[in-house]
Protein backbone atom coordinates (compact mmCIF):
# COMPACT_ATOMS: atom_id res chain seq x y z
CA UNK A 1 0.00 0.00 0.00
CA UNK A 2 2.74 2.51 0.90
CA UNK A 3 4.51 1.82 -2.41
CA UNK A 4 1.34 2.77 -4.31
CA UNK A 5 1.04 5.98 -2.30
CA UNK A 6 4.65 6.83 -3.08
CA UNK A 7 4.09 6.23 -6.80
CA UNK A 8 0.94 8.38 -6.74
CA UNK A 9 2.72 11.18 -4.87
CA UNK A 10 5.65 11.09 -7.31
CA UNK A 11 3.33 11.26 -10.34
CA UNK A 12 1.42 14.19 -8.84
CA UNK A 13 4.64 15.99 -7.93
CA UNK A 14 5.97 15.71 -11.47
CA UNK A 15 2.84 17.26 -12.96
CA UNK A 16 2.91 20.97 -13.63
CA UNK A 17 0.28 22.89 -11.72
CA UNK A 18 -1.15 26.30 -12.32
CA UNK A 19 -3.06 28.00 -9.52
CA UNK A 20 -4.90 31.27 -9.76
CA UNK A 21 -4.24 33.40 -6.71
CA UNK A 22 -6.59 35.89 -8.36
CA UNK A 23 -7.39 37.09 -11.89
CA UNK A 24 -4.04 38.89 -12.17
CA UNK A 25 -1.70 36.54 -10.28
CA UNK A 26 -1.13 33.00 -11.56
CA UNK A 27 1.20 30.75 -9.54
CA UNK A 28 3.15 28.13 -11.48
CA UNK A 29 3.92 25.17 -9.21
CA UNK A 30 6.13 22.15 -9.89
CA UNK A 31 7.60 23.29 -13.18
CA UNK A 32 10.76 21.27 -12.76
CA UNK A 33 12.19 21.84 -9.31
CA UNK A 34 10.88 25.37 -9.06
CA UNK A 35 7.89 27.61 -8.75
CA UNK A 36 7.19 31.02 -10.23
CA UNK A 37 4.58 33.71 -9.81
CA UNK A 38 3.39 36.21 -12.41
CA UNK A 39 1.79 39.54 -11.66
CA UNK A 40 -0.19 40.80 -14.63
CA UNK A 41 -0.20 44.58 -14.73
CA UNK A 42 -1.99 47.01 -17.00
CA UNK A 43 0.69 46.92 -19.72
CA UNK A 44 3.16 44.17 -18.81
CA UNK A 45 3.96 41.21 -16.56
CA UNK A 46 6.26 40.96 -13.56
CA UNK A 47 7.68 37.46 -13.17
CA UNK A 48 8.99 36.31 -9.81
CA UNK A 49 11.68 33.69 -10.45
CA UNK A 50 12.26 32.09 -13.85
CA UNK A 51 12.58 28.36 -13.06
CA UNK A 52 15.52 26.06 -13.66
CA UNK A 53 15.52 25.21 -17.36
CA UNK A 54 14.55 26.78 -20.66
CA UNK A 55 12.11 23.92 -21.28
CA UNK A 56 10.17 24.69 -18.10
CA UNK A 57 10.29 28.45 -18.58
CA UNK A 58 8.95 28.02 -22.12
CA UNK A 59 6.12 25.89 -20.67
CA UNK A 60 5.50 28.66 -18.14
CA UNK A 61 5.42 31.28 -20.89
CA UNK A 62 3.00 29.16 -22.94
CA UNK A 63 0.73 28.76 -19.90
CA UNK A 64 1.03 32.47 -19.09
CA UNK A 65 -0.24 33.21 -22.62
CA UNK A 66 -3.55 31.61 -21.57
CA UNK A 67 -3.97 34.64 -19.29
CA UNK A 68 -2.41 37.48 -21.22
CA UNK A 69 -0.39 38.42 -24.26
CA UNK A 70 1.37 41.23 -22.35
CA UNK A 71 5.16 41.02 -22.37
CA UNK A 72 7.22 40.00 -19.34
CA UNK A 73 9.15 43.22 -18.68
CA UNK A 74 10.32 42.74 -15.10
CA UNK A 75 12.01 39.78 -13.45
CA UNK A 76 12.37 39.49 -9.69
CA UNK A 77 14.79 36.91 -8.33
CA UNK A 78 13.97 35.89 -4.78
CA UNK A 79 17.55 34.64 -4.47
CA UNK A 80 20.47 33.59 -6.61
CA UNK A 81 20.09 29.83 -6.84
CA UNK A 82 19.99 28.51 -10.43
CA UNK A 83 16.55 26.95 -9.97
CA UNK A 84 15.14 30.46 -9.48
CA UNK A 85 17.02 32.34 -12.21
CA UNK A 86 18.46 29.66 -14.47
CA UNK A 87 16.16 30.12 -17.43
CA UNK A 88 15.85 33.88 -17.59
CA UNK A 89 17.02 33.76 -21.19
CA UNK A 90 13.54 32.71 -22.27
CA UNK A 91 12.41 36.27 -21.51
CA UNK A 92 15.41 38.17 -22.92
CA UNK A 93 13.48 39.71 -25.81
CA UNK A 94 11.04 41.60 -23.59
CA UNK A 95 12.66 42.11 -20.17
CA UNK A 96 13.66 45.66 -19.32
CA UNK A 97 14.31 45.35 -15.58
CA UNK A 98 15.78 42.72 -13.26
CA UNK A 99 15.40 43.03 -9.50
CA UNK A 100 17.61 40.84 -7.33
CA UNK A 101 16.79 40.36 -3.67
CA UNK A 102 19.79 40.03 -1.41
CA UNK A 103 19.16 39.70 2.33
CA UNK A 104 21.33 41.72 4.73
CA UNK A 105 24.69 40.11 5.58
CA UNK A 106 24.35 37.71 2.66
CA UNK A 107 27.48 36.59 0.85
CA UNK A 108 28.18 38.89 -2.09
CA UNK A 109 28.06 37.15 -5.44
CA UNK A 110 31.41 37.21 -7.14
CA UNK A 111 30.07 37.51 -10.66
CA UNK A 112 26.89 39.25 -11.66
CA UNK A 113 27.23 37.82 -15.17
CA UNK A 114 25.27 34.76 -14.08
CA UNK A 115 22.24 37.00 -13.54
CA UNK A 116 22.38 38.66 -16.92
CA UNK A 117 20.08 37.40 -19.62
ABEGO torsion letter per residue (X at the ends): XAAAAAAAAAAAAABBBBBBABAABBBBBGBEABBBBBBBBAABBBBBEAEABAAAAAAAAAAAAAABABBBABBBBABABAAAAAAAAAAAAABABBBBBBBBGBBBBABAAAABX
